[in-house]
Amino acid sequence: MQVIDVFDQFSRVASALSASSRLRLIDRLCQGEQTVEELARAAELAVPNASRQLRLLGEARLVVSRRDPPRVYYRLADESVLRFWFALRELTRERFVEVDRAVEAMLAGADPLEPVGQEELLRRLDAGDVLLIDVRPEPEYRAGHLPGAISVPLPQLRERLPQLPRDREIVAYCRGPYCFLSAEAVRDLRAHGLRASRLEDGYPEWRTAGRPVEVGASA
């Protein structure tokens, strides 16, 4: 019987994760199942390149696909990939102080207030004190979102300002701690005189914490 070198298998996974473009795709897939075209757009890749990178992730059994002609959909293989991604982020953050510095630089001037934690958000939602908006692209919202959140993709935010209430605080959220869409949304909302804060993390962290989520378009 042929003996498989387990370290060769480890290297298959490590090799699949050795390109930043593939890590961006993993991060986007943490939001839920999406088409190749949607993933390419969100990760700022050409569609042929995104397809090639997704195939490499598939060969390492990190993602799986399904066909619904004419579309091809991808999703994470299972929850263990999501947990690994969170662990990789945290390990990198612990080893390289540049990560926190980069986040601080990106947030400088955009969100001077403390973000809202999950427990605090739940309290405010129960009290009916806030409007929750999801500023990720619409396909990511449809794949899964926080209960009661409405979809307001960041590029549409300014045109939808007249529809947003001025008598309630608005809490924006996006993909997670290394996504800055919600910080940009908060900056724009405050610039137009609305009370706004952002969620401390994002949809994947909320779901992984075992909190309820909804799937589908806005009602």
C-alpha positions as CSV (number, residue, x, y, z in Angstrom):
1,M,0.0,0.0,0.0
2,Q,1.3,3.4,-0.9
3,V,2.0,5.6,2.1
4,I,0.9,9.2,1.6
5,D,3.2,11.9,3.1
6,V,0.8,13.9,5.2
7,F,3.1,17.0,4.9
8,D,2.5,16.9,1.2
9,Q,-1.2,17.1,1.9
10,F,-0.6,20.0,4.3
11,S,1.4,21.8,1.6
12,R,-1.5,21.4,-0.9
13,V,-3.7,23.5,1.4
14,A,-0.9,26.0,2.2
15,S,-0.1,26.4,-1.5
16,A,-3.8,27.1,-2.4
17,L,-3.7,29.9,0.2
18,S,-0.4,31.4,-0.9
19,A,-1.9,34.1,-3.1
20,S,-3.6,37.2,-1.8
21,S,-6.2,37.0,-4.6
22,R,-7.3,33.6,-3.4
23,L,-7.5,34.8,0.2
24,R,-9.7,37.7,-1.0
25,L,-12.0,35.1,-2.6
26,I,-12.1,33.0,0.6
27,D,-13.0,36.2,2.5
28,R,-15.8,37.0,0.0
29,L,-17.1,33.4,0.2
30,C,-17.4,33.8,4.0
31,Q,-20.4,36.0,3.1
32,G,-22.2,33.0,1.4
33,E,-22.6,31.3,-1.9
34,Q,-22.0,33.6,-5.0
35,T,-21.5,33.3,-8.7
36,V,-18.1,33.5,-10.3
37,E,-19.0,36.9,-11.8
38,E,-20.2,38.2,-8.4
39,L,-17.0,37.0,-6.7
40,A,-14.8,38.5,-9.4
41,R,-16.5,41.9,-9.1
42,A,-16.2,41.8,-5.3
43,A,-12.6,40.7,-5.3
44,E,-11.7,43.1,-8.1
45,L,-10.5,40.3,-10.4
46,A,-11.2,39.6,-14.1
47,V,-13.7,36.8,-14.4
48,P,-11.3,34.3,-16.1
49,N,-8.7,35.0,-13.4
50,A,-11.3,34.5,-10.6
51,S,-12.4,31.2,-12.3
52,R,-8.8,30.0,-12.3
53,Q,-8.2,30.9,-8.7
54,L,-11.5,29.3,-7.6
55,R,-10.5,26.1,-9.4
56,L,-7.2,26.0,-7.4
57,L,-9.1,26.5,-4.2
58,G,-11.5,23.7,-5.3
59,E,-8.5,21.3,-6.0
60,A,-7.4,21.9,-2.4
61,R,-11.0,21.1,-1.3
62,L,-11.5,24.5,0.3
63,V,-14.4,25.5,-1.9
64,V,-17.1,23.6,-3.8
65,S,-19.2,24.6,-6.8
66,R,-22.5,23.9,-8.4
67,R,-23.9,24.6,-11.8
68,D,-27.2,26.3,-12.5
69,P,-26.8,27.1,-16.2
70,P,-25.6,29.5,-17.3
71,R,-24.1,30.3,-13.9
72,V,-21.5,28.6,-11.8
73,Y,-21.9,29.1,-8.0
74,Y,-19.2,28.7,-5.4
75,R,-19.3,28.3,-1.6
76,L,-16.9,27.4,1.2
77,A,-16.6,23.6,1.5
78,D,-17.8,23.7,5.1
79,E,-17.6,25.6,8.4
80,S,-14.0,24.4,9.1
81,V,-12.7,26.6,6.2
82,L,-14.4,29.6,7.8
83,R,-12.9,28.8,11.2
84,F,-9.5,28.4,9.6
85,W,-9.8,31.8,7.9
86,F,-10.6,33.4,11.2
87,A,-7.6,31.7,12.9
88,L,-5.3,32.7,10.1
89,R,-6.4,36.3,10.4
90,E,-5.8,36.3,14.1
91,L,-2.4,34.6,13.9
92,T,-1.3,37.1,11.3
93,R,-2.5,40.0,13.5
94,E,-0.6,38.6,16.4
95,R,2.6,38.2,14.4
96,F,2.6,41.4,12.4
97,V,1.7,44.7,14.1
98,E,1.4,46.2,10.6
99,V,-2.0,44.7,10.4
100,D,-3.5,46.8,13.2
101,R,-1.6,49.8,11.9
102,A,-3.1,49.4,8.5
103,V,-6.6,49.1,9.9
104,E,-6.1,52.2,12.0
105,A,-4.8,54.1,9.0
106,M,-7.8,53.1,7.0
107,L,-10.2,54.1,9.7
108,A,-8.5,57.4,10.5
109,G,-11.1,60.2,10.3
110,A,-13.8,57.8,9.0
111,D,-15.1,56.5,12.3
112,P,-13.9,58.3,15.5
113,L,-16.5,56.6,17.7
114,E,-16.3,53.2,19.3
115,P,-18.0,50.5,17.1
116,V,-21.0,48.7,18.4
117,G,-20.5,45.1,19.7
118,Q,-22.9,42.3,19.0
119,E,-24.5,42.2,22.5
120,E,-25.0,46.0,22.4
121,L,-26.6,45.8,19.0
122,L,-29.0,43.1,20.1
123,R,-30.0,45.3,23.1
124,R,-30.6,48.2,20.8
125,L,-32.5,46.1,18.3
126,D,-34.7,44.7,21.0
127,A,-35.4,48.2,22.2
128,G,-36.3,49.4,18.6
129,D,-33.7,52.1,18.9
130,V,-31.8,51.5,15.6
131,L,-32.1,50.9,11.9
132,L,-29.7,48.2,10.8
133,I,-28.3,48.6,7.2
134,D,-26.1,46.1,5.3
135,V,-23.8,48.0,3.0
136,R,-22.3,45.0,1.2
137,P,-23.1,44.3,-2.4
138,E,-26.6,43.0,-2.9
139,P,-25.6,39.4,-3.8
140,E,-23.8,39.1,-0.4
141,Y,-26.9,40.4,1.4
142,R,-29.1,37.9,-0.4
143,A,-26.7,35.0,0.6
144,G,-27.2,35.9,4.2
145,H,-27.7,38.9,6.5
146,L,-28.5,40.0,10.0
147,P,-32.3,39.8,10.9
148,G,-34.2,43.0,10.1
149,A,-31.3,44.6,8.2
150,I,-32.1,46.4,5.0
151,S,-29.8,46.3,2.0
152,V,-28.2,49.6,1.2
153,P,-25.0,48.9,-0.9
154,L,-22.4,51.6,-0.3
155,P,-22.6,52.9,-3.9
156,Q,-26.3,53.5,-3.5
157,L,-26.1,55.1,-0.1
158,R,-26.2,58.8,-1.1
159,E,-29.2,58.4,-3.4
160,R,-31.1,56.6,-0.6
161,L,-30.3,59.1,2.1
162,P,-33.9,60.7,1.9
163,Q,-35.3,57.3,2.7
164,L,-33.4,56.9,5.9
165,P,-34.9,58.0,9.3
166,R,-33.5,61.0,11.1
167,D,-35.1,60.1,14.4
168,R,-33.3,56.8,14.9
169,E,-29.6,55.8,15.0
170,I,-28.4,53.9,12.0
171,V,-26.0,51.0,12.5
172,A,-24.1,49.8,9.4
173,Y,-22.2,46.6,9.0
174,C,-20.3,44.8,6.2
175,R,-17.9,41.9,5.8
176,G,-15.9,42.0,9.0
177,P,-13.1,43.7,10.8
178,Y,-11.0,44.1,7.6
179,C,-13.8,45.5,5.5
180,F,-14.1,49.3,5.5
181,L,-17.5,49.7,3.7
182,S,-19.3,50.3,7.0
183,A,-16.8,52.9,8.1
184,E,-17.2,54.7,4.8
185,A,-21.0,54.5,5.2
186,V,-20.9,55.9,8.7
187,R,-18.7,58.8,7.5
188,D,-21.2,59.7,4.8
189,L,-24.2,59.3,7.0
190,R,-22.8,61.7,9.7
191,A,-21.7,64.2,7.0
192,H,-25.4,64.4,6.1
193,G,-26.5,64.9,9.6
194,L,-27.7,61.4,10.5
195,R,-26.7,59.6,13.7
196,A,-24.7,56.5,12.7
197,S,-22.4,53.8,14.1
198,R,-20.9,50.7,12.7
199,L,-20.9,47.1,14.0
200,E,-17.6,46.0,15.5
201,D,-17.3,43.0,13.2
202,G,-19.4,41.7,10.3
203,Y,-21.8,39.1,9.0
204,P,-19.5,36.1,9.1
205,E,-18.6,36.7,12.8
206,W,-22.2,37.2,13.7
207,R,-23.2,33.9,12.0
208,T,-20.3,32.0,13.5
209,A,-21.3,33.2,17.0
210,G,-24.5,31.2,16.5
211,R,-26.8,34.2,16.1
212,P,-29.8,34.1,13.8
213,V,-29.5,35.2,10.2
214,E,-31.9,35.7,7.3
215,V,-31.5,34.7,3.6
216,G,-33.0,36.4,0.5
217,A,-33.8,39.8,-0.7
218,S,-35.3,42.7,1.3
219,A,-39.0,42.4,2.0
